[in-house]
Amino acid sequence: MTGVVDEVADLIVPGAFAHTLATRPVKTVWHHAWTDPIGVVLEITEWRPGDARFASIPNWPAEAGALVATIQFNLRTQRGRDVYEQVRQWHEHGEAQFSIGYRVPPSGATKRSDGVRVIHKLDLYEVSPVLHGAHPMTRSLEVKADGGATELEHKTTAGGHLDFKAAERQVGRGAMVALYVPGEIAGRIAHPDGTFARDLHITLAYLGDAERLPGHPDDLADLVAAALEGASPVEGKIGGIGRFPDTGDGEPVFVPVDVPGLASLRQRIVDAIESSPLASSLNVDHDFTPHITLGYGLPLDTVPTPSIPVAFDTVHVVRGPDSTPIRLLGPLTADAHTEPTVTEPRFASPAPAEEKSAHQAVRQALAAPRWARASAHAAVLEAKSRIPTGVPVSPLQPLPASYEDIREQVSDAVHGLLASEDGTWCCVEATYPDRVIVSVHQGDSGARTYAVPYSMSGTEIALETPQPVALATVVIPDEGSVRPADSAETADSLLVRPTLRALAEATSRVQAADASEQLEPVRASVSSLLSALSAKGLDLTAEDDEEGPVGERLPASGSAAVAGNGIDLWDDPYDEPHDVDEDEDESENGDNAEEEVDEMGATVHLDATEVKARLAAIQL
């Protein structure tokens, strides 16, 4: 159906199928299994809302349209005859439903404030008979339903065993904790008509649709990392062949796994998730049978996999298209080739039952009732006290581009596109895997906000056409309902907090520098920042003590006022030491010293041109 929101919070706009129907033949398979074709699509078209043909369908919504397909099953094959008979029986009982397999291209969808994804354009590949539709009004002629094909989206409703099977089939949308088969072994055991070698894995925990998980996107990875602290790599063997019962999406064919310690490793993960806010998403409908799914509906003569030794040293936390690797480092041991170093412990060693990591200490503090919580500062201090010192660092593997790297490259590209004119400022408000939200400011004309889709190939960023969007800042209180933010709260969220985060990070890096020469390249940026702050009328004074400010206002006449040709305020022109005879100073000032300091407590305003000229003269 189009024009209405379905049960997976999608709304396909009428007309979204027009391009793909004109350019690509649509095919039909059984339950989205591309290895299981069942016939051909004779005709497929889109009925727009208000079409007279909807009059024969009871209670059809006036705003709804539909994709209508005529499918001819291949009755010359046993599979085609079986599917035909099953669909006919469903139809006779008013239960026949179909589904679509598709991709949403970049810029093909937007998200409303209520969480509904509005799909304006999609690339349609196939239609499938399935068990349940994503909208309750789908039916024999115009329906869509359950998903699962590799790298495609499908309309799916939540449902027990189907969700569990999706852990093996749902790529790019599901959330799970898994062990991926090493590349060389995966290439040896992958079936040509089954799951791609790169996707072969052992599911340890499955949590359904990634977009439906509550909390922060990093919560699942943090929980698993804490649960696996100190866990050692596991090894064993795989081999043989097995089949699970067919529940309607094809008979699963798998390779059995015999790895000692795997069950206890999984239990640590499950226990951590069950004691967290993510517990309701965890699928626990089945006992744990470690296996590697090769595919669905594979031939009966599929050759069993020979016995192959295998080892796993990394657990992957998968959430949609993102995967977070967690290394299994096990207990640290002394290097056999070096003499152990004996040092005095900085902290008393607690009893084994009380040992916990810094990460666990913070989580425990946050999990306590409000009245029992220590302050955030106290929780961090306690966590820091548990960070080991002098521990050898394990070897690291090269990692792909980080979020920081990607965000920086996308930001540079967006600034070049939208802030190339003088007097134009561009602020990155949020960066997502497929788009970046940007506000563009020009003079006093107000801010304009855009969503800019992008794609990345290696280190190259390709930007697509910016789309105007509206940003709304809301307040989510600890108790009570969400409300719109006022102007002060909006400024705090969009201006103050991002600026403070950036400055805190910059300050930490400056303090970590070994010498002032390393910081020379940042001089111009700091000067521009100070000039911008001064131009906004911010009183930039330094407080030496609690008695009051003793500084000077920075000039607001641009960077030239801060860094002149004769001398830079960055440098101290007084290279000679200034020794003061303390006894002489006390005898001259006497009891009046305090009074003179009080008189000097007020802010002194200096003329930029005069300061520049006098400092240049001193240097000469």
N, C-alpha and C positions, 0 to 999 in steps of 0.2 A: 504494500500500500504506500502511496505517496500523500503528502499534504497533512499527515497526522503523526503524532508522536507514538512510537511503538514501545514495547516493554523493555527495550534496551536503551531507551532515552535517545533515539535517533529520529529525525524528521527528514525524509527525503523530499526535496522540493519538486513539485510537478515540473517535468521537462528535464530533470537531471539525467535521464537515460538517452536523450536525443542524440548526442554526439556518438556514443558508443554503439547504439543500434544502427547508425549509418555507416560505421567503419569496421565493425567486427562481427563475425558470425558467432552466435551464442550456442553453446552445447549443453547437453544434459548428462548428468551422472547420478549415481545413487549416494545420497548423504554426503555430497561434496568430495567423494573419493575419486580423484582424477584417474586412478587406475581401474575404475569400475564403471565404464560407460554403459548406458542402458538403452540408447536410441538416439534420435535426432530431434532438433527443434525445427518444426516445419514453418512456424510463423511466430513472431514475437513483436509486440507493439505496446505503446503506452497510451492508456485511456486517461484523458485529463479530467479534473473535477467538473461535474456537471454533464458529463457524457450521458446521452439518453439511454445507453445500454445498461447503466447502473440502476435504472428504474425497476428491473426485475429482481434486484437483490434487496431483501428486506433490511430496513434500518441502516442503509448505507449512508455514511456522513456526507453532507453536501460539500464539505471542503476536501474530501478524499478522492484521490485518483488511484490508478493501479497499473502494474505491469502485467500484461496478459500474454501467456505463451501457449502454443499448441504443440504438444510433444507426441511423437510417434515412437512407441517402445519397439525394440528389436525382438520380434516374436520368434525369430529364427534361432535365438540363443536361449538357454535355460534361464540365465539371469534376467533377460528381458521379459520372458513369460512370467517369472516369479514376481518381478516388480509390478508388471501390469496387473496381475491378479491381486496383489496387495493394495495397490492404489485404488483399484476398482472397489474393493471391499471397504476401504476407508471412505471413499466417495459415497457409497450407498448408506453409510452410517453418519454422513456429515463430518467426517474426520480427516479427509484428504487435505494435506497441506504441502506447500513447496517452499523453497528457499533460494536465495541468490548468492553467488560467489562473486566478489567484486573487490576493487581497490579504489580508494579515494585519492586522486592525484593531489599534489601540493596546491594549496589555495582552493581546493574543491569543497572545503567545509569550514564552518565557523562554529563557535560555541556560545550559546546564550548564557545569560547570568544565572538561569535556573539549572544549568548543567546539561541542557539538551544540545546535542550536536546537530546542526542544520547542514545537510549535505546538498550542495548546489550542483555538483557534477561527480559522476563516478564512472569507472571503467568496468563494464559488466562482462563476465567470462562464462558463467554457467548458471543453470537452474537445476535444482535437485528436489526429488520427493524426500520428505523428512518427517519426523515424528510430531514436532510442535512448531507453530509459527511464532514469530516475534510480536505479532499483533493478533488479538483474539478474533478479529473478523476476517482473517485470511481463510481461503477456502480452495476448493478444487481448481478453479480457474485462475485465481489471483492470490498467491500466497508466498510467504518466505519464512524461513525457520532456522534450524540448528546449523552451527558452523564447525569448521575444523580443517580445511585444506591448507597446505603449507603456503605461507606468505600472502594469503588472501583473507579478506574479512568476510564474515557471514553473519546473518541475523540469527541469534541464538537466545534461548531462554535458559535460565539456570535449572539444573536438574540432576541431582545425585550422580548416578553412574556415568551419565554423559559428560558431566564436568570432570570426572576422574579420567575418563578416556581422553578428554581434551588436553590433559597434561602431556600426552605423547604427541598430540596432533596440532595443538594450538600454538603457532609460532608468531611472535610479535605482539600478542594480546594478553596472554595469560601471566599468572604469577606463580612461581614454583621455586623450590630448592632442589637442585639436581647435581649429579656427577656426570660430566660429559666424557664420552669414550675418547681415549687418546686418538689423535688423527690417523696414525698409521693403522691401528687396529680397526678403527671405524671404516676406513677404506677397504679393509679386507672382508668385513662382515656385512656391509651395506648391500641390500637387495636392489637391483636396477629398477624395479617397479615399486619400491617402498620409500621409506623415509631417507632423506638425504644424509650422507655420511656425517656432515657437520652438525646435524641435529640429533644424532643418536645419543641417548643419555639414560641414566637411571633416575627416576623420580623419587625423591626422598619425602617431599611434602608438596601438596598442590593446594592453592588458595583461590582458584577461580579467576575471574576477569580482573586484570590489573587495575583498570579504571574504577572498580568498585571497592578496592581496598580502603579502609579508613586510615586516617592519620597521615603522617608525612611520608613521601616516597622512600626515604632512607630508613624508615622504621624497621622494615623486614630485614634488611641487610645488617642493621645494628643488632637486632635480636639474635640473628644466626651467628654473627661474629662473636658475641658475648657467650653464646652457648657452646661454641666450638673452641674457645680459648684453651690451649694446652692439648687439644686433640691431635693424635698422630695420624700420619697417612695410613691407608689400608691397602692391602693387596691380596690377591687370590687368583681366581681364574673364571673365565666364561666359556660356554660351549653348549652344544646341543640345539634343540629346537622345541618350541612349545606353542600352544594355541589356547587363548581364552575363549569363552563362549561369545558368540555373536549377539550383541544387544541391539542391532539395527544399523550400526555404522560400519559393518564389515568385521570379519573375524580377525582379531588381533593376533599377529604372529610375532613371537619374541624369542630372544636368546636368554636362557637361564644364567643367573649370576651366583657364583659361590665365592663370596668375599667375607672371611671372618671379621667380625667387628663392625660390619656395615649396619646391622640392626641396632646396635647400641649407639652408633653415630647418629642414625636417624632419630632415635628416641630422644636424644639430647635436644635435637632441633624441635621435635614435636612438643616436648615439655615446655620449651621456652615460648613457643607460639601460643600454646594453650593457656599460659599464664599471662598473656598480653591482650590488649584490645583487639588484636587480629584473630583471636580464637574463633570467632563466629565464621570466619572465612575459610578456616582449615577444613579440608575434606578428610574425614576419618571414617567413611562408610565401609572401608575395606581393610583387611589385614595386609601387612606389608609383605609382598612377594617381590624381591629384587629381580628385575628383568630389564632387558633392552628391547624395546618394540621395534621390529624391523619394518612393519607396515601393516596394512589392513587388507584382508581378502587376497593375500598372496597365493600363488598356486599350491596345490596340495603336495606337489613334488619338490617343494623348496628344500634345498640341501641343508642338513644340519650344520651348524658352525662347529669346526674342530675345537678341541680344548686349547685355549690361549691364555697364558699368564697375563694379568693386568694389575696395574697399581693406580691408585687415585690419591693425589696430594692437594687437590683443590676442589672446594665446594662452590658451586655457582648459584647465586641468588638472582633469579630472573624475574624482572618486572616489565612486562611489555617488551619493547625492543632493547631494553637495557639489561646488562648482565654485570653483576658485581662478583669478582672472584675472591674467595676467602681461602687463604693457604692453610693447610694443616701442617703446622710446624712441629707439633709434639713437644715433649719436655726438652729444655735446653741442656746440652751436655758439654763438658769441657773438651777443648780441642786436644786430641791425643798427641799432637806434635808440639805442643807448647806447655810450659810449666804453669800450673794454676796460680793465679794471683790472689793472695790473701789480703783482704781489706777489712777494716772495721765497719760493721753495718751502720748505716745512718739511722735506721729505725729498728726498734725491737721487733723480732719476728713473731707474728701472732700464731696462735695455735692453728694447725691445718684446717680445722673446721671453720675458722673465721677468715680464711684467706679469700680475697676477692680482688678482681681487677679494678682499675680506675673506672673503666666503662661501667662495670656492674655497680660500683659505689654510687655513681651519678644516677643510674637507673633506680637503684634502691631508694635514694633520697627523693626522687621525683614520684615514686610509687607510694610513698608514705602519705597518710592523711594530711590535710592542710595544716591542722593544728600541731602535727608532730614533725613537720618538715623543718629542717634547718634552712638557713638562708642559702641562696644560690652560691654566694661567695664561700660559705662554709662547706658546702657540698663539693665545690671545685677544689678547695684546699685539701679536703680529705682524699679526694681522688688523686691529687698530685702526690700526696704522701705515699701512695701505693705504686707510683711509677718506678720501676727498677732502674738503677744506675749501674754503669759499668758492665752491662750485659752485652755480649757480642751480637752484632747485627747479622741476621741470616742473609744469604745471597738473595738479590732481588732480580726479577725478570723485567725486561723492558715492557712498558705499558703503552697502550694506544693513546691518542690525544686525549687530554683530560677535558673536563667541562670548562675549566678556566681557559685552556688553550682555544677551545672552540668558541667560547664566548668572546675572547679577545679578537679572534679573526673575524667573527661575525660583526662585532662592534666596529672594527676598522672599516669593513666593507660598507656597513650601513651609514657610518659617518661620511664616507666618501660619496655616497649616493644622495643623502638628504641634507647634509650640512656643508656643502661645498661653497655656498655663497657667504660673503661677509655679513656679519650680524646675525647669523643663524646658528643656533645651538641644538644639539641632538642628544637626547638622553635615552639610554637603553633601560627600559622598565622591567623587562623579563625576557629570558631566553629559553626557548623550548627546542626539542629535537628537530622540529620541522619549520619553526617560525620564530621571529623575534618581535616583541612589542616595543615600539619606539615612540617617544614624544618629541616633536620638533617645535622649537621656540624661535620666533623671529620678531625682535623688537617688542612692542607692546600689543601685538595683534593676538596674543593668547597662544595656547599650545594646541597643536594638532597631533593626533595619535594615529599610528598606523600599525597594522600587522604585516610584516614583511616575510613571506615564505622564502626559504633558502634550502639549498642542497649542498652537500660537501663531497668532493672527490679528492681524496688525498689531503693536501693542504689548500686546495682551491675552493673558494666559496662562490657559489652562483646564487645571486639574488633574483627573485621574481618580482612581479608588479606589486607595489605596496597597496594595501587595502585599508581604507579609513575604518577605524573602530572607535568605540567609546569605552573609557575606563571608569569603573565605579569602585570607590574605596568604601569598604564596610567594616564595621566593628563587630568582632565575635567575642562577646564577654564570657567569663567563666560560667556565669549563670544568666539565664534569660535568653531572649531571641536576638538574632542578628539585626543590626540597625545601620542605616547609612551614616557615614562619618561626617563630622562637621568640618569646617574649613581648616581649623587648627589640627585636627587629627589627620586630615588628608595631607597637609603640608608635612606633618611629622612622618607619615608613612612613605610619601613619595620623594621628600627632599631631605629631611633631617637624618633619618635612620640610614638611608643609603650613603649619605655623605660621611656620617660617623663611622660606618663600617669600612669605607674606603680609606679614610684618614687613619683609623686604628691599624689597619693592615700596613699602610705606608709607614707609619711611625715605627712599627715593629721591625720593618725591613731596614729603615734608617739606623735604628739602634743596633742592628745586627751587622752593620758594615764594619769592616776592619780599619778603614782609613778614610779621611775626608776626600781623597782623590777619587775614590770609587763613586762618590755622590755628585761629582761635578756635572754629569749629564742631566741631573734633575733640577739644576739651578733655575733654568728658564721656566719650568713648570711650576715650581714653588713661587717664583716671582709673579707669574700670572695668577696663581691662586690668591696670593696676598693682595694683589691689585683688585681682583674681583671682589674679595671680601670688603676691602676698603671702599670700593665704589658703591657697595650696597649700604654704606654708612655704618658698618660694624666697627665698634670701638675696640681696636686691637691693642690691648695693654697687657703688660706682664706684671704679675703680682709676686713681689719678692717675699712677702710675709703676710701675716694676717692683719697688719696695721693699715694696709691700703695699697693701691696700685702705684707703682713708680715706673711708668713706661712712657712711650710716646706713640701718638697715632701715626699709622702709616699713611703716606700720601696716596691720593686717589687719582693720580694723573697718569696711570699706566705703568708699564714695566720700566720705562726710562727713569721714573722717579725712584725706583728701587735699585736699579743697576745702571749706573752712569758710566761715561767713558773714562772719567778720571779715577774713580774708586768705586768698589762694589760694597754695598752694605752687608753682603754675604761674608766678607773678610773683615778681620780686626786690623785696622790701620796701625794700632799701637803695638808694634812688635817688641818694644823694650819693656822690661818689667817695671811696675810702678810700686816701688817700696815706700811704705809710709811709716814714719816713726810714730808708733802707737802712743808713747808717753807724751811726745810733743803735741799730737792730735788731741789727746785728752786735756792737756793743760790749756790749749787754746780755746777749746770748745766748752770745757767745764760742764756746769749744770745746764747750760743753754742748748746742749747738743740735741736733746730730745725735742725741744721746742722748734729748732730749725728743721728737723726731720718732718715734724707735723706740718710745717708750713710748705714743705716741698711735696706733700702727699698728693696734691691735685695733679690731674693729667695735664701734661704740657703739649701744646699743639705747635708743631714746627712747620715752617714754610719749606716746601720741597726744593724749590729753586735755591734758596739761601743755603740749605743744608748741603746740597750738591756742590755749590761753589766753594763753601768753606772746607769741605772734606778734600776736594781736588787741590785746593791751595795748601792744605796740610801735607798732602802727599808730595807736592812739588818742593 
